[in-house]
């Protein structure tokens, strides 16, 4: 058995992961917001100029990643909700699904794209 210890990068970790080593669905929501940032910046590394200790201080001071130029205010608000310092104030994955479906529906109506079927689980 390999007993190699690997350090996790702070780049996608929620504040509670960095401070208290608490991992939950709510910390996954934070990481989802980071993934969205990476997608909309076409793979740019978040906090690219900061090391892990600097990321922690940056976040602790209430700072967050800037809005990518191709992200509208509504989508950036979703990302910022994912990065709320209070885990209980972050959306659930179910709430994110509903939000994204609403965004897609509005775009469909505005631009007459394909019809969306809403799936319920």
C-alpha positions in Angstrom: 0.0 0.0 0.0 1.3 3.4 -0.9 1.4 5.7 2.1 2.3 8.9 0.2 0.7 12.0 1.6 -0.4 14.5 -0.9 -1.3 18.1 0.0 -4.6 19.4 -1.4 -4.5 22.7 -3.2 -6.3 25.6 -1.7 -7.4 26.9 -5.1 -10.8 25.2 -5.0 -11.3 24.8 -1.2 -13.9 26.6 0.8 -13.0 28.7 3.8 -14.2 26.0 6.2 -12.0 23.5 4.5 -8.9 25.7 5.0 -9.7 26.8 8.6 -11.4 23.8 10.2 -10.8 20.9 7.7 -14.6 20.6 7.3 -15.7 19.1 3.9 -19.4 18.8 3.0 -21.8 19.3 0.2 -21.5 23.0 0.9 -17.8 22.9 0.3 -18.5 21.1 -2.9 -20.7 24.0 -3.9 -17.8 26.3 -3.4 -15.7 24.1 -5.6 -18.4 24.1 -8.2 -18.2 27.9 -8.3 -14.4 27.6 -8.9 -15.1 25.1 -11.7 -17.5 27.5 -13.3 -14.8 30.2 -13.1 -12.3 27.8 -14.8 -14.8 27.0 -17.5 -15.7 30.6 -18.3 -12.0 31.6 -18.3 -11.2 28.7 -20.6 -9.1 27.0 -18.1 -7.3 29.9 -16.4 -6.1 28.9 -13.0 -8.0 30.6 -10.1 -5.8 32.9 -7.9 -3.0 32.3 -10.4 -0.7 34.9 -8.7 -1.3 33.6 -5.1 0.2 30.7 -3.2 -2.0 28.7 -0.8 -1.2 30.9 2.3 -2.0 34.0 0.3 -5.3 32.5 -1.0 -6.4 31.8 2.6 -5.7 35.5 3.6 -7.3 36.8 0.4 -10.5 34.8 1.1 -10.5 35.5 4.8 -10.5 39.3 4.0 -13.7 38.7 2.1 -12.2 38.9 -1.4 -13.3 36.6 -4.2 -12.4 36.0 -7.8 -13.2 38.7 -10.2 -16.0 38.3 -12.8 -14.7 36.9 -16.0 -15.3 39.2 -18.9 -17.7 36.8 -20.7 -19.9 36.1 -17.6 -23.0 38.2 -17.1 -24.0 39.7 -13.8 -26.6 37.0 -13.1 -24.2 34.1 -13.6 -21.5 35.9 -11.6 -24.0 36.3 -8.8 -24.5 32.5 -8.8 -20.8 32.1 -8.6 -20.5 34.6 -5.7 -23.4 32.7 -3.9 -21.3 29.6 -4.2 -18.4 31.4 -2.5 -20.4 32.7 0.5 -18.3 32.6 3.6 -21.3 31.1 5.5 -21.8 27.5 4.2 -25.4 27.5 5.2 -26.0 30.6 2.9 -24.6 28.8 -0.2 -27.2 27.3 -2.6 -27.8 23.5 -2.8 -27.1 21.6 -6.0 -30.9 21.3 -6.4 -31.2 25.1 -6.1 -28.4 25.6 -8.6 -30.1 23.2 -11.0 -33.3 25.2 -10.8 -31.4 28.5 -11.3 -29.6 27.2 -14.4 -32.8 25.8 -15.9 -34.5 29.2 -15.4 -31.5 30.9 -17.1 -31.7 28.5 -20.0 -35.5 29.0 -20.3 -35.1 32.8 -20.5 -32.4 32.4 -23.1 -34.6 30.0 -25.1 -37.5 32.5 -25.0 -35.3 35.5 -26.0 -33.4 33.7 -28.8 -35.9 31.0 -29.8 -33.4 28.2 -29.1 -34.5 24.6 -28.6 -37.2 23.7 -26.1 -35.9 22.5 -22.7 -37.5 19.6 -20.9 -37.2 19.9 -17.1 -36.3 16.7 -15.4 -37.2 16.0 -11.9 -35.3 13.5 -9.8 
